[in-house]
Amino acid sequence: MTARPRSALVVVDLQNDFCTGPRATARYRGDPATLDAVTTNACRAVDTARAHGVEVLFVRFLGDRELQGPSWRRRDLALGKEPKCRGGSWGAEFHRVSPAPEEHVFTKRACFDAFLADGFEAHLLRQDIAHLVFAGLYTDVCVDSTARTAFQKGRHVTVLSDCTTSLHLPDEEILRFMTVVYGAEITTHDRPERWTSTPAAEEDT
């Protein structure tokens, strides 16, 4: 009997420059209490995943100028944006959570999509991970970019709505979009029965 493909919790950019402090709160247009709540819930989701034997994959962003492509630098210059999560800085450190020694960390170098991080897709293939559960920041930027690629590559997508928030769009708008376009399942961290197992393929139902 063939083993059923696995699920993984993908923790996206849970880093200080995105989660806390004046830089994060200056960029985030919503209530700072919401940002605090979703990062707290994302950490709880990590604990839940570990308790249920679900692999946790950490994705981090580095935004140093030398890692940026020409278009990224041009945009930042036009908007007066300073690099975030510089390598070795406090801003690049994980917020409220630390990967366990056996857990994998994948680094995005001035890009949104975790599939562009070295080794990310290879790890999914090697571990037969067919279901990605998303927590972290931001729903409409890096979470969406990675979920879009995941869907196009045939993987099931779940978003923990209480573990993420949107930077530019209303939360409900981007979640509805992901449901309609990617077939994403939307649930919360405290309903592990909804996200810790891989959805059955259509031919298996």
N, C-alpha and C positions, 0 to 999 in steps of 0.2 A: 504494500500500500504506500503510495507517495505521500510524504509529509506535506501538510498544508502550508502554503506560504505564510510568512511571518509579518507581524506588525512592528513598527518602531515609532517611538515618540521623537519628533524632531523639534529641538529647542532652538529657536531662531533668535540670534542677536540679543540674548538676555545679558546685556553689557551696560556698564554704568553710564556711558554717554547717551544711551537711548532710554535708560530707565529712571535715572535719579540725578539730582543736582541741577544747577541753573541752566546748563546746556540742554538737558532733556526737557525741562519744563518750559524753556523758551520756545522750543520747536513744537511741542505738543499743544494743540489748540483746545483740547478738552480739559476736564476737571483733573487736576493732579492726583486727586484721590482715586480716580479711575486707573490711572497709570500705576499707582501703588497697588491697587487691588489685583490688576491683571498679572503683575509680576509676582505677587504673593501666590496667586492661584497657579501660575506656571510652575513655581517651585513645588507646590503641592502635587501637581500632575507628575512631576519627576518622581516624587516619593511613591505615588500610586503606581506608576509604570514599573518601578523597581520591585514593588511588592507583588506585582502580578507577573513578573518575569518578562516584561516587555522591554526590549532594548531601547536605551536612550542615546540619541545621537545629538551632539552639541554642534551648532553652527555658529561661528563668530565672524565678525566683520573687521577688517583692517582698512582704514581709509587714508593712509599716508599718501602724500602728494606723489611720491615716486612710484606708487602702485596704480595711480589713476591713469586711465587712457586720456587721449586728447579731448574727447567729447566731455568726459567727466570734469576735466580741469576747466574747460571753456564754460561749462554750466556753472561751476562753483565761482569762477571769476565774475560772471554776469550777475549772479545772485548774491555775491559777497559772502559765500559760504566758506567756513574754515573746515579743514579735515577733521573728521570724528574718528574715535577709536584708533588713535595712532599706536603703532606697535610699541609695547613696553610701557604704555601710559596707564594711569588709573582708569581712564575712560574706557579702555579696551578690556578691562578685567570683567569677569562674569559677575553678575549682580545677584546676590542672595543664594547662589547655588554654585557648587563645584563638581565637575565631572569626577566620578569614581575612577580609580586607577585603570580599571579595565574598559572604561567607556571611551568612545572615540570622539575626537574633536576635529572638525573640518573648517578650514579657514577660507573665507571669501576675500579676495584681494580687490577692493574697490569694485564690487559687483553685487547685485541683488540676489541672484539665483544660486542656491546651494549646489545645484548640479554643475556649476562652473568651478566649484572648489575641488582641488586635487583629491582624488580618491573617493569622493562621495558616492558617485554612481557605481563605481567598481565595488564598493562595500555593499551596497544594496543588492547587487547581482550575486556577489559571493555568499551573502547571508540569506538569499532568497526572500528579501523583504518586498512584499507586494502592497503593503498598506502603510501610508505615512500619516501620522497624527501630528498636527501642528499646534505648537504653543510658542509664544514669543512675539517679537515686534518686527515690523508693523504689519497689520493685516493686509493693507492695500499696497505694500511695497515688497519687502523681502519674502513675507509669507506667501503672498499671492504669486510672486514670480516663481518661487519654488514649486508651489502647488500646481501651477499651470504646466510646468515641464513634467512634473510627476504624472499628471493626468494624460498628457500626450504620449508618455512612455508606458502607459498601460497600468499605472498604479492607482489604487484606491486612495481617496483623499478624505480625511476627517479634520475638521477645525474645532478646537476647543474654544468656544466663543468667550468664555470668561477668563481665558488665559492669553488674550491678545486684544489689541485695539488698533484703530485706524489712525493714520497721521493726516491724511488729506480728505478722505471721503467719510460720510456717515457710516458707522459700523454696520448698520442693518443693510445698507446699500451694497457694500462690498461682499458681505456674507451671502446676500441673495444672489449676487452675480456669480460667486463661486459655486453655489448650489446649482444654478441653472446651467452654467457653462462647463463646470468640471464634475457635476454630479456629487459635489462634496456633501458629506454628512456633517451636520452642525450639532454639536452637543456640548456638554460641560465636563469639567475635570472630575466632578463628583458622581459621574455615571459611568464607571469603568466598564460595566457590561456593554456599553455602547461603542467602546473604542479600543479595548485591549485585545480583541480578536479580529482576524481578517475577514472582511465580508466574503460570502460565498460568491464564486464566479457565476455568471448567468447560466452557464451550461451545467452547473452543479445544483441549481435550484429546481 
